[in-house]
Amino acid sequence: MNKEHRQPYELLKDKEIVIHCQFELHGNVAYRQLVNNGLKDRNLIGGYRTYKFAKM
């Protein structure tokens, strides 16, 4: 991956990113792309309902 494509990921390195989708498939693809570009490797299993419950 060239420098131009990596630059947006550099801006996100210190951010908490929560990815979710209804069936976890697209969320997992997005998660893998972020991890492969050096972002923190946290994944929320269970989608948005799990996130919402965890934040309570």
N, C-alpha and C positions, 0 to 999 in steps of 0.2 A: 504494500500500500504506500502510495507516495505521500509526501509531506502535506499537500493540500487536503487530502482526505483525513489525515490524522488530526489536523488542527482543531476541528470542532470537538473531538474527544478530549483533547487537552483542556478545554474550557470546562469540562464536566468532572474532572478528576476529583475535586473536593466537594462534590455535590452528592446528596443521597438521591438515588434514582429508583423509583418503584415502577416496575413494569407489570402489567396485568392484561389479560384478555379473558374472554368468556370461557374458552376451552383450554387454555394454557399453551396451545401450539404456537401461535404467533408470538406470545410473550416469551416463550423459551427461545425462539429464533432471535428475537431482539436482545435478550439477555446474553446469548452466546456471542453476538456481534460486539456488544459492549465489553464483555470480558476479554475477548480476543484483541481488543484495542486498549487494554490496560486499565480498565475501570474496575472498581471494587466488585468482587464476585459474590454478591448476595442475591439469592433468588427466593421469591415468595411463592411457595407451593400453595395452591388453593384459590388463586385469583383474588379479585377485589374484596370479596366477602371476608376472606382471611385477613387481609390488610386492615379493613375497617374494624373487625373484631379486635385485632391486636392493638390498635390505636386507642381503644376504649379504656 
